[in-house]
């Protein structure tokens, strides 16, 4: 999985819903810094975290996993 592509998709979906990184972090019970690291392709979320992210961002998990 390409961390940069995944991060870009998370950011785009988050911005579409007019959420800040902090908003998203609070909704999935994570730190804002973690969201930043995902979006910048520095680290990958666990599958469990990605499922939470996809629910909050109203996208199927497969949307984030597709290349």
C-alpha positions, 0 to 999 in steps of 0.5 A: 500500500502506498502511504502517500496515496492513502494519505492524499485520499484521507485528506481529500475525503476529510476536506470534502466534509469540512473537517479539520485534522483535529475533528477527525482525530477526536471522532476516531479517538486518535491524536491530531498528530497521527492524522497528520502523519497518515495524510503526509504518508509518514505512517500508515493507519492500522486496519482498525483505524482505517475502518474508523476513518472510513466510517467518519469520512463516509467512504467505503474502506475499499476507497482508501485501499484501492490503488 
